[in-house]
Amino acid sequence: MAIARRVVHHLKRNLIVPTVPVACLPALDMARVVERGRCAYDGYQRGSALAHGTLAEEVWNDPLFRKALAVARLPQVRTMCTEPRLMNLFLLTKFFLKDLASQNVIEYGTYRGGGALFMAALLKELYPGAKVWALDTFEGMPEVDARVDLPPPDDFAATNLDTIRFTAAGLGLDNVTFVKGLIQDTAQTVYAEAGSFGLAHIDVVLHSAVKYAQDSVWEVMAPGGYLVYDDATEPTCPGATRAVEEMIEGRGLSIEQVWPQVVMRAKLASLD
Ligand SMILES: C[S@@+](CC[C@H](N)C(=O)[O-])C[C@H]1O[C@@H](n2cnc3c(N)ncnc32)[C@H](O)[C@@H]1O
């Protein structure tokens, strides 16, 4: 029985051509209110439907998701982001970013580039005026603080910025800018150029970098903007978890979504 189910799942996953865009998210039996700087309804609507409902299958059958996924998984730029996390980024971009004053995206930690190109492919179609800024050393991980971080499982040196830029150009993704260097040295110039962001994808693993990203981006986030953390619930990234705890303590916030990524909101006062 289990084998039959797996075969059906595999056939559905690989043989059905994606043709049906996701139209909406399922409603929850919960009040949709803002409390402690977040809207739990929105977060649990995304997470619970991806984990337990049919939403993951619907997203898989969405032509835009599959187009962006194909970009993200090109071998030379292949993203480390898992499929559920890419699905969540897709839902945030398609259904939630539209309500904000800015649809620009900033990614802290780009590595081979696939996640940034995934977001660029989505923005290109959904918000043609918006841009992605993708920040990384593109030379590997900086020094680890052994008091709060574990040594990362990879040195992240196997990346090539020329290859990433060449791939973006070949795909016609002229809405993404790659910025090389420590984020602590490059971010302020990016903020001045971009003005504001609707979504910050924080994927820099280490405590110092996650903390710098969340603290420095705060002022340039659109009200209600999304802070999306890829590492905060990873067993290998205690420093990223600590940084999120500091965000909660320091700003009196709660987490909007815990799975597949930690999502928090910047400056969210109401749902207007
Ligand atoms: C987990 S990877 C990013 C994965 C990527 N988002 C993807 O889609 O596959 C983490 C990256 O953060 C970068 N990084 C960590 N600390 C940094 C810092 N202070 N400045 C710039 N890049 C940093 C590393 O070089 C590494 O490439």
The ligand as an SDF file (V2000), in Angstrom:
LIG
                    3D

 27 29  0  0  0  0  0  0  0  0999 V2000
   23.6660   28.5770    3.5630 C   0  0  0  0  0  0  0  0  0  0  0  0
   24.6130   29.5020    2.4310 S   0  0  0  0  0  0  0  0  0  0  0  0
   23.4180   30.3930    1.4920 C   0  0  0  0  0  0  0  0  0  0  0  0
   22.5490   29.4770    0.6350 C   0  0  0  0  0  0  0  0  0  0  0  0
   21.7950   30.1910   -0.4570 C   0  0  0  0  0  0  0  0  0  0  0  0
   20.8330   31.1600    0.0530 N   0  0  0  0  0  0  0  0  0  0  0  0
   21.0800   29.2140   -1.3860 C   0  0  0  0  0  0  0  0  0  0  0  0
   20.0290   29.5660   -1.9440 O   0  0  0  0  0  0  0  0  0  0  0  0
   21.6080   28.1010   -1.5850 O   0  0  0  0  0  0  0  0  0  0  0  0
   25.3390   30.6890    3.4850 C   0  0  0  0  0  0  0  0  0  0  0  0
   26.2200   31.7320    2.7840 C   0  0  0  0  0  0  0  0  0  0  0  0
   26.3870   32.8420    3.6700 O   0  0  0  0  0  0  0  0  0  0  0  0
   27.6340   33.4310    3.3840 C   0  0  0  0  0  0  0  0  0  0  0  0
   28.0210   34.2970    4.5070 N   0  0  0  0  0  0  0  0  0  0  0  0
   28.0510   33.9730    5.8370 C   0  0  0  0  0  0  0  0  0  0  0  0
   28.4430   35.0320    6.5660 N   0  0  0  0  0  0  0  0  0  0  0  0
   28.6210   36.0660    5.6930 C   0  0  0  0  0  0  0  0  0  0  0  0
   28.9880   37.4280    5.8520 C   0  0  0  0  0  0  0  0  0  0  0  0
   29.2570   37.9650    7.0500 N   0  0  0  0  0  0  0  0  0  0  0  0
   29.0830   38.1960    4.7400 N   0  0  0  0  0  0  0  0  0  0  0  0
   28.8150   37.6740    3.5110 C   0  0  0  0  0  0  0  0  0  0  0  0
   28.4580   36.3880    3.3090 N   0  0  0  0  0  0  0  0  0  0  0  0
   28.3640   35.5890    4.3840 C   0  0  0  0  0  0  0  0  0  0  0  0
   28.5540   32.2580    3.1240 C   0  0  0  0  0  0  0  0  0  0  0  0
   29.6480   32.6360    2.3550 O   0  0  0  0  0  0  0  0  0  0  0  0
   27.6100   31.2780    2.3840 C   0  0  0  0  0  0  0  0  0  0  0  0
   27.7760   31.3740    0.9940 O   0  0  0  0  0  0  0  0  0  0  0  0
  1  2  1  0
  2  3  1  0
  2 10  1  0
  3  4  1  0
  4  5  1  0
  5  6  1  0
  5  7  1  0
  7  8  2  0
  7  9  1  0
 10 11  1  0
 11 12  1  0
 11 26  1  0
 12 13  1  0
 13 14  1  0
 13 24  1  0
 14 15  1  0
 14 23  1  0
 15 16  2  0
 16 17  1  0
 17 18  1  0
 17 23  2  0
 18 19  1  0
 18 20  2  0
 20 21  1  0
 21 22  2  0
 22 23  1  0
 24 25  1  0
 24 26  1  0
 26 27  1  0
M  CHG  2   2   1   9  -1
M  END
$$$$
